[in-house]
Structures are given as C-alpha cells and as structure tokens.
C-alpha cells in the first residue's frame, strides 16, 4: 500500500555472505523485518554503477534481507552536476527503471531505489526520485526530493537547484504491516517533514552527504530524527573518494527508536544488515509516550 498527502506516483510526488533466512517474497511478519543498506562509491559511468549495485544487492539478499535500500545517486555521480540531466528517464520507462525492476524480481526483495533522475517540466533539470519496488518488480511508491542542498565553504560549493526540480509531497509506503516514510539526504535537516510522515515505523534517508557536512552533522541528525519520531531510521549512503573528485562521508547506519546506532558501515562499499523489531518501537513509545504528548 502506498500513501501520500497527494499522489506518490505523480510528478510531485565489509561484505558478508550467508544463506537466506526465509523466502523474501513472503509478506514481512508483523513483529520483524530484515533490512540491508547498500553503501557505494558511485562512479561517472552508469553501467559500472549498476554492476556494482547488483553485486551488493545480491550479497544483501543472501543475508535474508527483505528490504534493501540503495544510496542517493547510486546510478551516477557525474563529473559535472549536469551529467544526470542527460540520463533522465520518463516516468515508468527507461534502462535504470528496468534494471531496478529486474533486480527486485530476481532477488525477490523490496527495493528502496536510492535516487534516479526522472524527467520534469524543465528540460535543464530532473526530479531526484526515490522508488519503492516490490518483489514482483512493480513500483509501489515514488518520492521526489523536496529540499535541495545548497552549501559553500571555500572552494567547496553545491547548489542542487541548478539541476533538480523539487518535489512537494511527503510519501509513505506500507510493506506488509510496516510503514516506511520516504525522504532523501538534505531532507534530513527539516524535522517538519518527518512530523508529516508520523507515525511511521521507519524512515528511509538515502544520502550522499559530503565529507565536510557528514563529519559535522550526519550521525547527530539521524539519531535526532529517530528519537523525535520514536522509530527506526535507515540511512544508506555514498562513502568514499569518487572518480569525479567528490568525497562523501559514508557511515551508512540503522538507528533504533531510542536513538541507538544498531548497525553501521565506515567508508567504502558495504552491506549493512539489521533486523527491525516491532517490540522495540512499542517499548520506546510505551515508556516515553512523547508522540502522544504533542501539543503544537
């Protein structure tokens, strides 16, 4: 089930290996869902990035992950910000979207597809979109990044609004009995978005934080969002030195509803596995019912 405050499918809208623990095509149990975050160091070549993404997804599926999350810009970190515009696809078709559907079907997983560049009204820009794809390869939700990153410190400068058209609609997606709120990277700095998504069981935050901003704020922000909303936070990240010269922070992590980091990567490619427990959400919300104490 997909829920949006408008319409989720509109234009606004250390490696490890193990045997699979259960059939991923089954609806996740009410009390638990196994998840994996993919950390990448994406390059400037689409084909290479898709090969690496599938290899890491395969590892995650071998662990028994029912939901796998890719990072922001998993398919491309170009030499120029405008490179992604040349790769943008019409909604519902194109090689990147077909790849994602094929991979979700092949490994029988739910796939939270980091971000991909989709067409928008402005031919010079894209929608930076996260898709939720089910084990049959069907897109169940789409979220277009709302808040666009802008930063300048010395020679380090970013302005996503040059190449990205913002979305405007918060999006929720249900996987069995689990409700996931969708967000992307810079959205993390805007807690009001996550209040609109409450009461989610988990928040998805695929990201490509810079080394500078990540070192200062990444873990603090993720733990704050988990504590405020008393839910899990799943943050798959880019992490390392990229061929385009960019350096990203990495540290992909899963944070529990009490704000504790329960699984984490460092730098470089990685698969981060964790089991989300319904009882943990109930425990935290029961002993500190802050969501019920809200006044404003």
Secondary structure, 3 states (H helix, E strand, C coil): CEEECCCCCCCCCCCCCCCCCCCCCCCCCCCEEEEEEEEECCCCCHHHHHHHHHHHHHHHHHCCCCEEECCCCCCCCCCCCCHHHHCCECCCCCHHHHHHHHHHHHHCCEEEEEEEEECCCCCCCEEEEEEEECCCCCEEEEEECCCCCEEEECCEEEEHHHCECCCCCCEEEEECCEEEEEEEHHHHHCHHHHHHHCCCCEEEEEECCEHHHHHHHHHHHHHHHHHHHCCEEEECEEEEECCCCCEEECCCEEECCCCCEEEECCCCCEEEEEEEEHHHHHHHHHHCCHHHHCCC
